[in-house]
Amino acid sequence: MNDTPHLTGHGPLLQEEFKLLVESVKDYAIFMLDPEGRIVSWNEGARRIKGYQAEDIIGHHFSRFYPEEDVRAGRPQAELKVAASAGRMEDEGWRVRKDGSRFWANVIISAVRNSRGELIGFSKISRDMTQRKRMEEELLAARLSAENSSRELEAFAYSVAHDLRSPLRALDGFSKVLLVRYADRLDEEGKDFLQRVRENSVQMGRLIDDLLALSRVTRGIMHRERVDLSAMVSEIAARLRNVSPERSAEFAIAQGLWAEGDPGLLRLALENLLGNAWKYTSKHPSARIEFGAERKAGRTVYFVRDDGAGFDMAFAKMLFKPFNRLHRTTEFEGTGIGLATVQRVISRHGGQIGAEGQVERGATFYFTLWEEIDEEADFAGGGQSSRRKAHLDVAQGQWDRQ
């Protein structure tokens, strides 16, 4: 028959070899349909996947591979119509074997036409993707379970932190009363003990506030809009100056830096980063704090840089972990929550954060928003001769150098 599909320009021997090749394929169901959707050929892969012998299925309509609900909805005919119109149709969905069991299939139906352009049938290729589908469902279930557990844990932490406020305020209040009303009955050691109780209750209050802020960062709904980061940093810098007007500190703020993000969360992150820079430059007679951005490998990398106390890169893994601090509270006050909060904010914005520092020579914190850092980017700067590979390791919170 002249309209039978064949390999144009090749002899009968090659066509026969091709037919044998298709029939022997075991991982894919490959068969032909006539224009009405009846099966006209069958290969070994089709037998293995669908369970039918060739003599049992040839001549039957291919709709018997579809679940009843899909047949009632007219899905088989609709797919043939799409393939005839567009030339090709690809789909994934549940299909039915001879024994009635279901499997998840990736299906490609292609229209077959003769030399005059007339539709003479369809080729159909199916692959059993059930294992992949089940793995995806298991991963989704595990992710949803982890998210639920995380929300429950965060809600518990929020509740506990909130409930700690009342007894903490009572502890501070009664300690103050003792110092004021009973000062004449206390010796210097007793007064010192009470003063330490008050100082620790204040520190505990700060820790609770930071924990609540960290919980809100994780739990809150994000509102994405265009944010003027330069203006935001200028406002934060002005407030820091007002707190300590006696300090000799210079702010170098790049203008015109905008980003897409949640204004409240981005302000919280920048307040923590700039607040850290302000704090860790406080023991130097003068300070310079810089906010800017660089284009590296097609990405925008924002940074906050200072020339203060810095840190030893050997301990950089601790930076973004809650409650970990690289300086004693007697040197610089703090709770060890600030940078963990910043990391959460940046992560929720689809970005990454990292840092570099040297002891007493300052620190630089880098972050991106809504995009990943290219491993080939050279964030340390330098000429071609000093070019080095750098990438952000969010899990460890540090810059890895190679």
Buried (B, 14 or more C-beta within 10 A) or exposed (E): EEEEBBEEEEEEEEBEEEBEEBBEBEEBBBBBBBBEBBBEBBBBBBBBBBBBEBEEBBEEBBBBBBBEEBBEEEBBBEBBEBBBEEEEBEBEBBBBBBEEEEBBBBBBBBBBBBEEEEBBBBBBBBBBBBEEBEEEEEEEEEEEEEEEEEEEEBEEBBEEBEEBBEEBEEBBEBBBEBBEEEEEEBEEEBBEBBEEBBEBBEBBBEBBBBBBBBBBBBEEEEEEEEBBBBBBBBBBBEEBEEEEEEBEBEBEBBEEBEBEBBBBBBBBBBBBBBBBBBBBBBEBEEBBBBBBBBEBEEBBBBBBBBBBBBBEBEEBBBBBBBEBBBBEEEEBEBBBBBBBBBBBBBBBBEBBBBBBBEEEEBBBBBBBBEBEBBEEBBBBEEEEEEEEEBBBBBEBBBBEEE
